[in-house]
Amino acid sequence: MSSDTTRSLVQVRLTQAQVDAVCAKHDRLWTARPGGARAVFSFKDLSGCDMRGRNLCDADFTGAILHDCKFRGARLDNAIFFCADLMGADMAEASLRRSDLRGASMRDADLTGADLFEADLREGALAAADRKHGFRRLDSNNGGPSAGEMRGAILAGANLERSRLSGAMAMRADFTDAILKDAKLVRANLKQCSMRGANLSGADLSGADLSGADLRDAVLVGARTTSWNISDTDFAGALTDRPAGKALSDLPYAEMIKDHARWCETGGGEGKPSAFDGADLRALGSIRGYNLTALSGKGAVFYGLDMEGVQLQGAHLEGADLRNCILRRADLRGARLVGCKLSGADLREAQMGPLLLGADRVLPCDVTGSQLKGADLTGADCRHAIFTDADLSRANFAGASLKQANFSGVIRHGSRGLDDVI
């Protein structure tokens, strides 16, 4: 098949009305109504078309030209974008779970906050039978970006857990705060990428090129890094398997935690107060349900700890790393969480209201300047809490009590449950 033949396949241009008609039939199929049919846009040109919020799960976009298409908030789970050209497409907040994006060109595409769980973004190419050569690679991009190219794509805050990006060309792509847990990035070209604050725990970065990349505050716990290229890479504040402060082997933290809990429970009759400033407590695994009132853990690393139901009233946790911690139903009344890292934390039903110190004195929970990106505060009690200058991007406050909370100067891109208070 000649190159000209291939180009003719992908130059069947559809109008917005035609696209809407196909989408309507696809929706009828999904809702089990008569007249439904699967959306098949393979080798069609849909440039500039608007499919925002549509249900296009299982749709076929193989080899399609999708320049500047609007997919914001669309449901595209299990959709096929094999070797599609998505240059400049808006797929922010779209659901692309287990979608097939092999060989797709996503140069300058916006996938901010998109859900790409277990998506396949590996290399891929179209081919056709050829009498002389057996199979011939087809060029379906009309001279545009190379297949599989993600140069300049924005995936900030996207969920790429267990996705496959081996061999991907993602130079200068933006993965800021993205979730890349257990992702496959073998031999990926990630030169000059922004991965600041990204969660790469358990990811396979073997042979990946991260030269000049920004990995400040990234999580690399359990990541495989054999033969990776990290020349001129910025790892300031990155969390690895190495102790980030005083390790558990340096001090008997497990016993110290129990001593502090006993001291709290007995009103000072037994045990003794303990300080954990600058400690790396990850190896504790779980401290759920402990009474740790007034604990001092400034700059301590709690990353990933199970702290469900823990009592931390009036605790001093300034600058602590509480990312991905389970703090569901935790008592944080009056706690000082200034400058904390709480991104991805589970704070559902947490008590973050004021601590009563007397008949007319209360101590608010202070979260000033903290990072709560993607944190879940569903049903939390945040009355009187101080969130001044905090980053609440993609945080969920659904059903939370927010009476008299201070949200001045916050960043709230993609957050939920704050429309009535800010």
Helices and strands as residue ranges (DSSP letters): H 3-9, E 12-13, H 16-30, E 44-45, E 126-130, E 134-138, H 253-265, G 282-284, E 355-356, E 362-363
